[in-house]
Amino acid sequence: MEISNFDNFAYCETVGLANCFKALSELAGHHYVDVAAVGFNDNSGYVYIALEQDVTICSLLGRDVEYLAHCPATGEEFFFDNYQDALDKSVALWEAEAKHWEQSA
């Protein structure tokens, strides 16, 4: 696995990434998780672990993790305190997107 855009490990980013890996390890005990990417977003300051399930575990400045779902159509981001809520939102967003395309066809 490659960690993207993490050339200089600063304290807050390192703590945040450790928090993300801790959250990932807790998920792995209860859910199937497949990691798509790990990295640092220069624009937002978040460190993240993006999962194949379209949920991202992220942390800003070493704070507690948040779980992120995004709209496939608009890119709008939704933050949650737990994985299940983010996963439910992600599924709902993808279902809405699929329904939109079915109606457009």
N, C-alpha and C positions, 0 to 999 in steps of 0.2 A: 504494500500500500504506500502510495506517495502522499506526502503532506504538502499541499500547495500553498505558495505565497507565505512561507514561514521562514524567511531567511535569518531574521534576528529574533531570537526568543526573548521577549521582555517578560518581566515578572507577571503582570496581569494576564497576558495572553497565555503564559505557561500554566498558571493556576486555572484559568478558564478552560483550557484544553483538558487539563486533568479532571476538572469537574464534568466535562463532556464525556470523557472515557469512563468515569465512574458511573454516570447515568447509562451509558451504553452497556456496561457490564451488568447493571441491574436489569435492564431490558432483556438482555440475552438469556437471563434465567427464566423469563416468562413468555417471551415472544421470539419468533424467528426474525432475526435482523441481518440485513446484508448491507454493508457499508459501500456507498458509491464514491464518496470523496471526503477528505479531511483537509481543512485549510483555515486561512485567515482572510477576511474580507476587508481590504483597505478602505473601502468607502464607508462601511458601517462600523468597523472596529470589532465586529464579532468574530470569534473563533467558532468553528462548526464541524460537526460530523453529519454529512448528508447520507441519509439511508435510502436504499432502493424503494422503500415503501412510501416515498414522497413526503417524508417527515424529516426535518433537520433538527438535531440537537445543537443548541448554540449557547454561547455565554459572552457577555459583554463585560470587559474589564475585570474578569475573574469572579464575577457575581454568580449567583445560582443559575443553573441552566434553565433555558426556556425551550419549548418545542414549537417548531415553526412549520406551518402548512402554507402553501402558496397556490393562488389561483392560476391554472394553466392558461387561461385566456388573457388575463390582465397583468399577471405578475404580482398582484396585491398579496401582501404577507399578513398572516394571522398568527399571533403568538399565544401559546397556552402554557399552563403550569404543569401539565402532565401529557404523557405520550398518547394515551387513549383519546383524549379530546382532540389533539392535533390529527391523529389518524382518522377519526370520525369526520372531521372537517375536510381533510384531504379527499376522502372517499366521496363525500357529498359534492365537493367542487368538481371532481372528475366526472361524477355521474351527471351533474348539471351541464358540463361541457359536452359530454357524449349526447345528451338529450338535445342540446342546441344544434349539434351537427346533424342529428337524425332529422330534426324538423326542417333544417335548411336544405336537405337533399331532395 
